[in-house]
Amino acid sequence: MADINGSVVSEKLKKFFADQGMSQQDIADILGVSQQAVNNQINGRLFGPSNARKWAAAFGFRINWLRTGEGPMFPEGDPRN
């Protein structure tokens, strides 16, 4: 079961990717991982440093936000905030 911050990250990731029209397989292809790995992350598994860096590099998310759910999703000045 995800903690509160994990749930916040999970829900925002689901909305972000739905708004982009991206499936879990699309995300997996970009990240070079399995669809199951993406499913685990999107459904509340906490991000470790390595996964957070990979997702941040691919999609522009803030690493700290991925790991804690705190602060804005994207770096300051990013119009997606």
MOURSUL-V673813 format. One line per field, one symbol per residue. ss: DSSP state (~ for helix, > for strand, _ for the rest). burial: 1 if it has 24 or more other C-alpha atoms within 12 Angstrom, else 0. A space follows every 10 residues. Layout:
ss: ???
burial: ???
This chain:
ss: ___~~~~~~~ ~~~~~~~~~~ ___~~~~~~~ ~___~~~~~~ ~~______~~ ~~~~~~~~~_ >_~~~~~~__ ___>______ _
burial: 0000011111 0111010000 0001001100 0000000100 1111111000 1101110011 1111111110 0011000000 0
